[in-house]
Amino acid sequence: MDDDPKLPPVFLERASYRRRRLRDAARLWPVFGVILILFPLLWGQSGENARTTSGALAYIFGVWGVLICGALILARVLARPEKEERDQ
Amino acid sequence: MTLGFNILVATALAYVAFLFFVAFVAERRAADGQSRWLRSPYIYTLSLSVYCTAWTFYGAVGYAARSGLEYVTIYLGPTIVIIGWWWVLRKLVRIGRAQRVTSIADLISSRFGKSNTLGVLVTLLAVIGTTPYIALQLQSVTLSFAAFASVGDGTAEVDLNSTALWVAAGLALFTIVFGTRNLDANERHHGVVMAIAVEAVVKLFALVAVGIFVVWGVAGGISETVAAIDQSKIAAWQVPTSKWIGLTFLSAAAFLCLPRMFQVLVVENADEAHVSTASWAFPLYLLLISLFVVPIAAIGLSIMPAGSNPDLFVLTIPLSQGQNSLAVLSFLGGFSSATSMVIVAAIALSTMVSNHIVMPIWLSSQGSSAVVSGDVRYVLIIARRVSIGAVLLLGYLYYRLSGGGSALAAIGLISFTGVVQVLPALMGGVFWRGATRVGAISGLVVGFAVWAYTLFLPSFGASAGFGPDLMANGLLGWSWLRPQALMSISGLDPVIHALLWSMILNTVAFIVGSISSFPTPTERLQGAQFVNVFDHSTRAGGFTGGAPEAEDLLVMSQRILGGRDAQNFFHAAARKQGKDGYLPEITPDFLFSLERQLGGSVGAATAHAMIGQIVGGNAVSVHDLMAVADETAQMMEYSSRLEAQSVELTRTASQLRDANEKLTALSVQKDAFLSQISHELRTPMTSIRAFSEILRETDLSTDEKEKYTGIIHAEAQRLTRLLDDLLDLGVLENGKVNLNVQSANLENVLDHALSAAGADRDVLIIKRNRTKEDFPFVTDIDRLSQVIINIVSNTVKYCDADRPELRIAVHHMGQSVSIDFIDNGTGIPKTQQDVIFEKFSRLSDHKSAGSAGLGLAICREIMLKLGGTIRYLPGQGGAAFRLVLPIEHALVAQ
């Protein structure tokens, strides 16, 4: 009748579920960052897509800021204590 | 306008004194137990800023002035890594804490079976990769001194070399004083970390201050700055794709692999939660530090005279604008960047050198007695201090010999590329259980060789044998071996080229080596420990066997950990075991935790070897572990066998119980049989006795005499028949019957038997189908006749019809034949059908003339012996018996 304590439960409570998805977000955030950072490669060296250094500067530091904000939010939320600590 | 060189030196000295003071206070507070604020996540984040060295402080502006935005790749890589802390950093930090890792060399060596070969390899790689970088820091400090001197009154001639020497000596002193205070390299160096945090603030503040001054003080605002950027030679966005991707990857990898970064990220980490704070705070730091780089470069290019070194713009722009105090602040920022890097790198390298090179040599030269009697602690501290001195001396020598390269950033990237050769072994070791020592060694050696050939040695030019001829034509004239165009792929930036080839070949060698080799049991245990660190952050292979004296261990530990710490550790261990005093039982658990404790000071491999020497030389006992596992398996098998046996016993017991019940039943039957026999024998005997007594009376008529002797005769015959039957049954039941097998025709057998049974026409009407009976078969004819006679005579005796009739039906059923005997009487009631074949089962109600009820029992035994059956056939309108016989008689009885 009672569950095997060694096996993790198949379904989680709402809070644990939310936490897992936040961990997924923490894992995906740098991937998102890499994509944003690779974007300038699509700008040509010349022609109509070409950018100036000052424009690129604004873009890169903008992306940087977004990444930092996202990391800050994720770190804050993930740092909250949880009842059931079970890695993945 | 001018600034005395001596004042500058005095300022630098005052700043250094301030750093000493900060470090000293931090150490004191930590010793007093007031270290809570020292363990703040922000201190941790600031300590990570050793990533930003003088290369960043001065070099980034120079880099931007030469190549535009390319410099940000150096900061975007680490940003990605630390934002993705959940992937790698979290695991590295956990492993570092669980295994008490002292350096990146220790981590690699520990992962691959505590292999000291790997420890030495990584250490060498780190020393070779870091030395140019230390030289670079010394160079930057001397250049900044020179920059002041050149704009000064010129009275003080600056001897660059002696300045570098003094700086190196001062750094060595600081590092020795605060970096080797506690021997446990795994413990936090509170003083050093605090000083670095202060320096981090200073350099950020200085760079931002210069940036703000340049943007608002010199250019006159943001829009003017943007305009200046757009008009400079770096106005166009033009970064080659290969460099953008390659350098970002390189800096990300270096962030993890640089010895100094590993030191602050993993070894000095006080709390895993700090990583999560650093995940946003450190990128913010990097952003702020690189924010003003392009504006400073652009403004510098426009206002500074042509030909001035862009690497020093941070310093020379404020000087040229007469902002002396800002220039001093900037100088201090650069000084901070250089010194913090050198200090942490020296600590990291000296830990590696002393743990992986000096200690193993010393241990093997001293033999096992040294572990107990020699002063290990003293040797270790000396080794570490000498290593620090040696590392700085190497840096100084490199600086002297290279004569001071022109572009700072170039050396930085060469150094990065060398150090990241550790990456495949590090990542493979942490994420892939199949990674082996052989794979790690091959990867490192191949990667190192490729790096040396394509990038490091060419950087020395002709003096290292890499003259223009070799560069243009390749080794031995093979053009596909050109150092900067391997496989004749030319046109790539040398750094990207070297990075690409070294990483590819390194990874391939690592994977091939891992797949084709077989790991030792220690490697496999450590591999599971590292890769699954979140599942079980507990133990590696322990010691078993030989019981060393606890006292020897205590003596040894005191020499490494220091008297009080070692005694406390032993006392706590003894108390945990419920013992008093300082000598705990030498359990594998205790040895394991002691090894880990010692590993914090001397590295896992050395600690393992030291305990191994005391425990009895044979270390990890992986084979012992296997033996233990075998033993366990054997015990489990034994217990399961016991269980099986007990089940079998239960079964046997129940079988015995059954047998007992059967025996009891048989005994009851036997009693019944005996009483039945006695009764059957007694009845004729009684009449015989009675009539013989009457015959003794003399006055009997002849008729009477005749009648009585007749009765006696009949009774005697009945008695004889009963005894014959009993004997017959006894023989049949005991299986000692000899069958006389012969061939016969069923029709003849039936004819014979019917006449023998006295079934004449007037007594019984027989219905037969003679055509079906006409076939030969093989059996014991006499015995079969006996059965048929018995059945037919029973019919004659018991059939209660007015005109008794017997129908004999023969059927062939494949290999057997069935013979049915069916009469037209009332038959046998259902309740009695089961028992008619039992002994003495005479149907009670009937005229029991001349039968003891043994006939059908005998029939059943005979049919059994003949390989057939006899059954009562219900539902035929009268009594019906079916004989089934095999046509070819098999010798059942035999």
Chai-1 contact restraints between the chains, C-beta under 6 A:
chainA,res_idxA,chainB,res_idxB,connection_type,confidence,min_distance_angstrom,max_distance_angstrom,comment,restraint_id
A,A26,B,W86,contact,1.0,0.0,6.0,A-B,restraint_1
A,R27,B,W86,contact,1.0,0.0,6.0,A-B,restraint_2
A,W29,B,I83,contact,1.0,0.0,6.0,A-B,restraint_3
A,P30,B,I80,contact,1.0,0.0,6.0,A-B,restraint_4
A,P30,B,I83,contact,1.0,0.0,6.0,A-B,restraint_5
A,P30,B,G84,contact,1.0,0.0,6.0,A-B,restraint_6
A,G33,B,I80,contact,1.0,0.0,6.0,A-B,restraint_7
A,G33,B,I83,contact,1.0,0.0,6.0,A-B,restraint_8
A,V34,B,I80,contact,1.0,0.0,6.0,A-B,restraint_9
A,I37,B,L76,contact,1.0,0.0,6.0,A-B,restraint_10
A,L41,B,T241,contact,1.0,0.0,6.0,A-B,restraint_11
A,L41,B,W244,contact,1.0,0.0,6.0,A-B,restraint_12
A,Q45,B,Q238,contact,1.0,0.0,6.0,A-B,restraint_13
A,R51,B,W237,contact,1.0,0.0,6.0,A-B,restraint_14
A,T52,B,D230,contact,1.0,0.0,6.0,A-B,restraint_15
A,T52,B,A235,contact,1.0,0.0,6.0,A-B,restraint_16
A,T53,B,G68,contact,1.0,0.0,6.0,A-B,restraint_17
A,T53,B,L69,contact,1.0,0.0,6.0,A-B,restraint_18
A,T53,B,I229,contact,1.0,0.0,6.0,A-B,restraint_19
A,T53,B,I234,contact,1.0,0.0,6.0,A-B,restraint_20
A,T53,B,A235,contact,1.0,0.0,6.0,A-B,restraint_21
A,T53,B,W237,contact,1.0,0.0,6.0,A-B,restraint_22
A,S54,B,V226,contact,1.0,0.0,6.0,A-B,restraint_23
A,S54,B,I229,contact,1.0,0.0,6.0,A-B,restraint_24
A,S54,B,D230,contact,1.0,0.0,6.0,A-B,restraint_25
A,A56,B,L69,contact,1.0,0.0,6.0,A-B,restraint_26
A,A56,B,W237,contact,1.0,0.0,6.0,A-B,restraint_27
A,L57,B,V294,contact,1.0,0.0,6.0,A-B,restraint_28
A,I60,B,V72,contact,1.0,0.0,6.0,A-B,restraint_29
A,W64,B,L287,contact,1.0,0.0,6.0,A-B,restraint_30
A,L67,B,I83,contact,1.0,0.0,6.0,A-B,restraint_31
A,I68,B,W280,contact,1.0,0.0,6.0,A-B,restraint_32
A,I68,B,P283,contact,1.0,0.0,6.0,A-B,restraint_33
A,I68,B,L284,contact,1.0,0.0,6.0,A-B,restraint_34
A,A71,B,I83,contact,1.0,0.0,6.0,A-B,restraint_35
A,A71,B,S279,contact,1.0,0.0,6.0,A-B,restraint_36
A,A71,B,W280,contact,1.0,0.0,6.0,A-B,restraint_37
A,L72,B,W280,contact,1.0,0.0,6.0,A-B,restraint_38
A,A75,B,S276,contact,1.0,0.0,6.0,A-B,restraint_39
A,A75,B,S279,contact,1.0,0.0,6.0,A-B,restraint_40
A,A75,B,W280,contact,1.0,0.0,6.0,A-B,restraint_41
A,A79,B,S276,contact,1.0,0.0,6.0,A-B,restraint_42
A,D87,B,F534,contact,1.0,0.0,6.0,A-B,restraint_43
